[in-house]
Amino acid sequence: MRALVITQNITLDGSVEMLDDWFDPSGDPDHLALTRRQGQDTDACLLGRRTFEDFRGYWPLQTHDTTGITDYLDQVQKYVVSSTMTDPQWQHSTVLTGDPVEQVRLLKDRPGKDIVCTGSITLTHALITAGLVDEYRLFTHPAVQGRGRRLFPDGHVIPRLRLLDARSLGSGVTYTAYQPVRGRTQEDTS
């Protein structure tokens, strides 16, 4: 079974909705290196319709992109969850209709590498609530926005997360990766 990974840029106060100008990874080589590494471990990008349209309206137009993100997004299989879109108008893109939770379960059952979901707050909340997320990769920016939608839906509890990786990046951003602990593990009983 493939892993579903949520990758988000987030503020110190937990906002993933970018209402201010706190997000700019372009000048941080450490941030770009981690983004590229993630691209090597994935073969599917899962997006909600609004995030997909934002990406489609920006990345294919970046003809002099030295980050590698444009090349990655042009080549990776993209899945867009939408009840209204019929033609994604971007190569290697498939529209998923119907129940998004069931569609993602089917994607996870297919052979392949990791599936990464980024942005797409409404979709992310549905995946978290359904218990489908296998890993959270968070780029925490040294900013407090004071408003905006949060990574985790209100009232949702994940009793325990296991730290997989933590790094301080040159720009002051911290990278952390967590895995939900499902049931008791050998580490819990030691």
C-alpha positions as CSV (number, residue, x, y, z in Angstrom):
1,M,0.0,0.0,0.0
2,R,1.3,3.5,-0.9
3,A,1.8,6.1,1.8
4,L,-0.3,9.3,1.7
5,V,1.9,12.2,2.8
6,I,0.5,15.7,3.7
7,T,3.1,18.3,3.0
8,Q,2.3,21.8,4.2
9,N,3.9,25.2,4.7
10,I,2.6,26.4,8.1
11,T,3.0,29.4,10.5
12,L,4.0,29.1,14.1
13,D,0.3,29.5,15.1
14,G,-0.7,26.6,12.8
15,S,-2.2,28.5,9.8
16,V,-1.8,26.8,6.4
17,E,-3.9,29.4,4.6
18,M,-1.6,32.0,3.2
19,L,-3.3,35.3,3.8
20,D,-0.1,37.3,4.3
21,D,3.3,37.1,2.6
22,W,5.1,34.7,5.0
23,F,5.8,32.0,2.4
24,D,8.8,32.3,0.1
25,P,11.0,29.2,-0.2
26,S,12.8,30.5,-3.3
27,G,15.8,31.9,-1.5
28,D,16.3,28.9,0.8
29,P,18.4,26.1,-0.8
30,D,17.7,23.8,2.2
31,H,13.9,24.1,1.6
32,L,14.4,23.4,-2.1
33,A,16.6,20.4,-1.4
34,L,13.9,18.8,0.9
35,T,11.3,19.5,-1.7
36,R,13.4,17.8,-4.4
37,R,14.0,14.8,-2.2
38,Q,10.3,14.5,-1.6
39,G,9.8,14.5,-5.4
40,Q,12.1,11.5,-5.7
41,D,10.0,9.5,-3.3
42,T,6.7,10.2,-4.9
43,D,4.9,9.5,-8.2
44,A,1.6,11.1,-7.5
45,C,0.5,14.6,-6.5
46,L,-3.0,14.9,-5.0
47,L,-4.7,18.3,-5.1
48,G,-8.0,19.9,-4.4
49,R,-9.6,21.8,-7.4
50,R,-8.6,25.3,-6.2
51,T,-5.0,24.4,-5.4
52,F,-4.8,22.5,-8.7
53,E,-6.1,25.5,-10.6
54,D,-3.6,27.8,-8.8
55,F,-0.7,25.4,-9.6
56,R,-1.9,25.0,-13.2
57,G,-2.1,28.8,-13.7
58,Y,1.4,29.4,-12.3
59,W,3.9,26.5,-12.7
60,P,3.6,25.6,-16.4
61,L,4.3,29.3,-17.2
62,Q,7.7,29.3,-15.3
63,T,10.0,28.8,-18.3
64,H,13.2,29.7,-16.4
65,D,12.5,27.9,-13.1
66,T,15.8,26.8,-11.5
67,T,14.0,25.2,-8.5
68,G,13.0,22.0,-10.4
69,I,9.4,22.3,-9.3
70,T,8.1,23.1,-12.7
71,D,9.8,20.0,-14.2
72,Y,8.5,17.8,-11.4
73,L,4.9,19.0,-11.7
74,D,5.0,18.7,-15.5
75,Q,6.0,15.0,-15.2
76,V,4.3,13.7,-12.0
77,Q,0.9,12.1,-12.2
78,K,-1.5,14.7,-10.8
79,Y,-4.9,13.8,-9.3
80,V,-7.4,16.6,-8.8
81,V,-10.4,16.0,-6.6
82,S,-13.3,17.9,-8.1
83,S,-17.1,17.6,-8.5
84,T,-17.1,20.3,-11.2
85,M,-14.0,19.9,-13.4
86,T,-14.1,17.6,-16.4
87,D,-11.0,18.5,-18.3
88,P,-7.9,19.3,-16.2
89,Q,-6.1,21.0,-19.1
90,W,-2.6,19.9,-17.8
91,Q,-0.6,16.9,-18.9
92,H,-0.5,13.8,-16.7
93,S,-3.6,15.0,-14.8
94,T,-6.7,12.9,-13.8
95,V,-9.9,14.2,-12.3
96,L,-11.2,12.2,-9.4
97,T,-15.0,12.5,-9.0
98,G,-17.3,11.0,-6.4
99,D,-16.4,10.5,-2.8
100,P,-12.8,11.8,-2.3
101,V,-12.1,9.6,0.6
102,E,-13.0,6.5,-1.3
103,Q,-11.0,7.7,-4.4
104,V,-7.9,8.2,-2.3
105,R,-8.3,4.8,-0.7
106,L,-8.3,3.3,-4.2
107,L,-5.2,5.3,-5.1
108,K,-3.4,4.1,-2.0
109,D,-4.2,0.5,-2.9
110,R,-2.5,0.9,-6.3
111,P,1.2,0.0,-6.7
112,G,3.6,2.9,-6.7
113,K,5.5,5.4,-4.6
114,D,4.2,7.9,-2.1
115,I,1.2,10.1,-2.8
116,V,1.8,13.7,-1.7
117,C,-1.0,16.2,-1.0
118,T,-0.1,19.8,-0.5
119,G,-2.2,23.0,0.0
120,S,-5.8,21.8,-0.6
121,I,-7.1,22.6,2.9
122,T,-10.6,21.2,2.5
123,L,-9.3,18.0,0.9
124,T,-6.5,17.7,3.6
125,H,-9.1,18.0,6.4
126,A,-11.2,15.2,4.8
127,L,-8.2,13.0,4.5
128,I,-7.1,13.7,8.1
129,T,-10.6,13.1,9.5
130,A,-10.8,9.8,7.5
131,G,-7.5,8.6,9.1
132,L,-5.8,8.2,5.7
133,V,-2.7,10.2,6.3
134,D,0.5,8.2,6.8
135,E,2.9,11.1,7.3
136,Y,2.9,14.8,7.9
137,R,5.8,16.9,6.5
138,L,5.7,20.4,7.8
139,F,7.7,23.5,6.9
140,T,7.1,25.8,9.8
141,H,7.7,29.4,9.0
142,P,8.8,31.9,11.7
143,A,5.6,34.0,11.4
144,V,2.4,34.4,13.3
145,Q,-0.6,35.1,11.0
146,G,-3.2,35.3,13.7
147,R,-6.0,34.0,11.4
148,G,-6.6,31.6,8.6
149,R,-7.5,27.9,8.3
150,R,-5.4,25.5,10.3
151,L,-3.8,22.3,9.3
152,F,-6.0,20.1,11.6
153,P,-9.8,20.4,11.6
154,D,-11.3,21.9,14.7
155,G,-12.0,19.2,17.3
156,H,-9.9,16.5,15.5
157,V,-7.5,14.6,17.8
158,I,-4.5,12.5,16.9
159,P,-3.4,11.0,20.2
160,R,0.2,10.5,19.3
161,L,2.6,11.4,16.5
162,R,6.1,9.9,16.1
163,L,8.9,12.3,15.0
164,L,10.6,11.0,11.9
165,D,12.8,14.0,11.0
166,A,13.5,17.5,12.3
167,R,15.8,20.1,10.7
168,S,16.4,23.8,11.1
169,L,16.8,25.5,7.7
170,G,18.9,28.5,6.9
171,S,16.0,30.8,6.5
172,G,14.7,30.2,10.0
173,V,12.1,27.7,8.7
174,T,12.0,24.4,10.6
175,Y,11.2,21.1,8.8
176,T,9.5,18.3,10.8
177,A,8.1,15.0,9.7
178,Y,5.6,13.0,11.8
179,Q,3.9,9.7,11.5
180,P,0.6,9.0,13.3
181,V,1.0,6.2,15.8
182,R,-1.7,3.7,15.2
183,G,-2.2,1.3,18.1
184,R,0.6,0.2,20.3
185,T,4.1,-0.2,18.9
186,Q,7.2,-2.0,20.1
187,E,8.6,1.4,21.2
188,D,5.5,1.9,23.4
189,T,6.0,-1.3,25.3
190,S,9.8,-0.9,25.8
